Amino acid sequence: MTTATETFFEEFPASMENVKSEMPDVVRAFGGMFQAIMKQGALSVREKELIALGIGLAVRCVSCINMHVEKCLKAGATREQILEAAGVAVVMQGGPTYTHLPEVIKALDYLKG
């Protein structure tokens, strides 16, 4: 049986290719902003990705949670750091964020993080 997390990681890249072809100006603008902001600076890429994950949790965006767990791992964050950042999001946002913690664990497990 395929889980929602597996389906996300299998289908998201193709769905974003459709967005690129249908909305190139939006993709270019967002991509440029993302690249400019999420590069190494006073904060490391890892720190920025952990922040982005916390915000994704706070706004309850499952796609954001999945993508930023993956980006956190690629930026060198450990499972423990990711889970700790998720805990900080719960402190700041409360119950609605708490209910999305399983999404973090599912993404970590899927990505072997």
C-alpha positions, 0 to 999 in steps of 0.5 A, a space after each residue: 500500500 502506498 502512503 500519502 507521503 510516498 505519493 507526494 514524493 513520487 508525484 510532486 516533481 511531475 506536478 511542478 513540471 506542469 506548473 513550470 510550463 503553465 506558469 513560467 513567470 510565477 515559477 521564475 519569480 518565486 524561484 529567484 526569490 527562493 534562491 536569493 533568500 535560501 542561500 548561505 548567509 548570516 544564517 546557514 542553509 540548514 538553519 534557514 531550512 529548519 526555520 522554513 520547516 517550522 513555518 510550514 508546520 505552523 501554517 499546516 502545509 503538508 507539501 511544505 513540511 515534506 519539502 522542507 524535511 527533505 531540504 533540511 536533510 540535504 542541508 545536513 540537519 539530523 533527525 534530532 535537529 528536525 524533530 527539535 525544530 518541529 517541537 519549537 513550532 508546536 510551542 509557537 503554534 500549539 495544537 494545530 501544529 502538534 497534529 501535523 508532527 506525524 507528517 514530519 516523522 513520515 517524511 523523515 522515515 520515507 527519506 531515511 533521515 
